[in-house]
Amino acid sequence: MTDTANVITLRDLRKVFQTDEVETHALSDVHLSIARGEYVSISGPSGCGKTTLLSILGLLDTATSGSFVLNGHDVATLNAAQRARIRNAEIGFIFQAFNLIGDLSVQENVELPLTYRSSIGAAERRARVQEALERVGMAHRMRHYPAQLSGGQQQRVAVARALVGRPAILLADEPTGNLDSRNGEAVMSLLDELHKGGATICMVTHDARYAELAQRKVRLFDGRVVDEETFDRLRREDESRLEALIGQRIEVGA
């Protein structure tokens, strides 16, 4: 029976990388559900599996084992073409590097994902682009090109591109990573507004301040989802080991 209350449901998800007989467990026994309309942040130290998990959630990579249901679709066993179709229809991506195409206008950048949907005609595409740009406050810039925009404005356009397909979920990968603090806070405020308007958001961030702004916080450590208390203890132990290692190196170099 499909769980219609959740946009994403992961059960016993594992991701193992194998190279030259070395087996690396990037994700281990991950259980995660994201409800419709929820705002979730995923955080943790470098190398904990955040990027791997987001790639799997965005259908850019596949898990080694486990169950993954996205908006009612069991996507764990789909082929590449099927995954691409569902990704285009169900997922909106917001990237750290914006990933706008320099020789396309703002309007053309936002419209681009819709051009891959044969069921949407030109008039509807234009209407959706207008709506998406108005939601992020960038409709007055639709004739401009990315190079004519500030970093914060480019990220707003990237958010509009993610929204234009009316996806089931927005996946944000370090959306403030290339922005100064003022523009970063403006983008986080925009995500909060979108969530209050009904959007389902899953954001990966290394910034603890921004992680705290989400409705629910998921912590990863060594490829596993851990609770708040466990995460704090493991982080302290990790920091202690790092400090000890640095101390050893200073002694050796002295």
N, C-alpha and C positions, 0 to 999 in steps of 0.2 A: 504493500500500500504506500503510495507517495505521500510524503509529508509536505502539504501545500503551505504550511505556516513558515517553512524555511526556504530561503533562496539557495543556501548552500548547506549541505550535510556531508561531512567526512566521517568515515568510520575505519579505524585501524589502518590509516594511511601510512605507507612507508615509501621512502625513496632511497635507493642504494645506487651509488656510482661505483663502477668497477673499472680500474685501469691497471694494467701490468700486474695483475693478481692482487692488487690492493683494493679492499672493499671499504668504501666510506658510506656510513649511514647518515645521510643528510637529514632525513625525517624518520621518526620512529613512533609507530602506534599513535598517530595524531587523530584525535577525536575533536571535531569542531562543527558547530552549527551556527549559522547566521540567519536570524529571522528577518522576514520582510519588513523593511522600514527601520532596521537597526543600523547603528553607527559603531563599527568595531575598529579598534586599533590593534596592530600586531607589532610588538617591539621585542627587543632582546639584543644581546651583544653581537658584535661582528662574528660571522661564521656560524650563527645559531640555526640557520635554515630559513630566515625570513624571505629571502629572494627566491629560494627553491619553492617554498610554499606558495608565494604569490604567482610564480610561473605556472604551477599546477592549477591554482584557482582560475587563472586566466586562460587555461587550455593551451598554453604555450609549451607545456611539457606534460609528461604523463608520470603517474606514480608507478612504483614497482609492484605494489599490491595495495589492496584496500578498496573501499567503496567511496564513490564521489557522485553525489546527485546535485545537479545544478538546475534550479527552477523546474523541477519535475523530470529532468532528463538524466538518465543514468549514463554519464559520460566516460566512465572509466575504460570502456572497451571500444569506443568509437574510433573510426579511421580518421586520417588527417583531413579529408574533405568534409566529413560530417562535423568534426570539431571546428573547422574554420567557419562553417555556416552558423553553428550555434554561438561561437565566439562573436561573430558580427552582429547577431541578433540580440544576445543576452548580456553582453559585457561591454562596459565603457571603461577605457583605460585613461588614466591621468599619469603621465610620466614625469620624472624628475627633470629630464632634459627637454621637455615640451614636445619635441619631435614634430614640429610644424615644418611644412615644405616651403622653402624660401621663395620659390618663384610662383607660388599660388597665393592669391589674396586671402584675407581672413575668411570671407564667405566661402571660397573654394576649399580651403582647408577644413572647415567645419562640415561642408557638404560631402566631402570625399567618402566617408564610410557609407553614406546612403547610395552612392553610385553603384555599389556592389549588390544592391537589392533591386532586382528587376521589377518587383511589385510596386515600387514607389516611383511615381511619375515626377516630371520636372517641377510642376506647380507645387506639389506636396513637399518636395525637397526644399524649395525656396521658403515655403511657409515654416517648415521645421527649423531651418537654419535661422530665420528671423526670430523665432520663438526662443531657441537655445541661446542666441547672442543677447537677446533682451534679458534673459534670466541671469546672465553673468555681467550685465552692464557694458557690453561691447558692441551693441548694434550700430552705434555711430562710427565704428571703425571697420566696418565690413569690407570697405574698398581698399583698406591699407594692406601692406605686406608685413610679414613678421619683423623684418629689419627696421621697420618704422615704429615698432612698439617697444615699450619697456619690458623687462623680464616679468613683472607682475601681470602686465597686460597679455603677454604671450601665454602665461599659464592660465589666465581666464579664458582665452580662446581655446586652449587645450581642453579645459573643462567643458566648454560648449560643444566641442567635437565629441567628447565622451557622452554628453547628454543627448545629442541630436537623434541617436537611434532609439531613444527611450528604453535603455537597457534594464534588465532586472537588477543589476548591481554595478556600482562604480568601484573599480579597483584603483587605488591611488598609491603609487610607488614613490615614496619620499617626495611628495609634491612641493615641499618648500626647500628642498636640498640645494637648488640653484638660485635661491632668492635671498635678498637681505632681510633683516628682521621685520622691517615695516611691510614689505610686500608679502613675506611669509605669513604674517599675522592676518593680512587682508585675504589671502587665499584660504587660510583656516577658517576665517569668518564666513567666507563664501560657502565652504563645505558644510559648516554648521547650518547656514540658511537652507541649503539644499536638503539636508537631513530633516530639518523642521518642515520642509515642504513635501516630505514623504520619500525621499531618495534613500536607498539602501547603500551604505558605504563601507568598504573595507580598506583601511589605510595601513600601509607599512611605513614605520618611521623609526629613526634612531633617536629622535628628540623627545625626551621624557615629558617636556612641557606640552607638546602637541599630542602625545599619546594620551595624556590625562584629559584632554578635551573630548574624547570619544565617549559614547554612551557606555561601552564595555571595553575593557582592556584585556587582550590576550598576550601572555608572556611566553616566549620561546626560549629554551635553553638546551643546547646540545641536541637540537632536532626534536625536542619534546615540548608539549604544552604543559606548563607548570603553573601552580597557583601563586598568588601574590607572595605569601609567606615563604614558599620554597624558592621562588625567583629571587627574593631579597637575600636569602641565605646563600644561595649559589653564587649570586653576584658578588657578595662580600668575600666568599672563599676565592673566587676567580681574581678579584682585585688584590687579595692578600698574596696569592701565588705570583701575580705579576710584579708586585712590589718586591717580593723576595728575590725573584729572578733579576730584576733591575739592580738590587743591592749586590747580588753575586757578581754581576758584570762590572759594577763599579769597583768592587774589591779586586777583581782580576786585573782591571785596567790601572789600578792605583800604583 
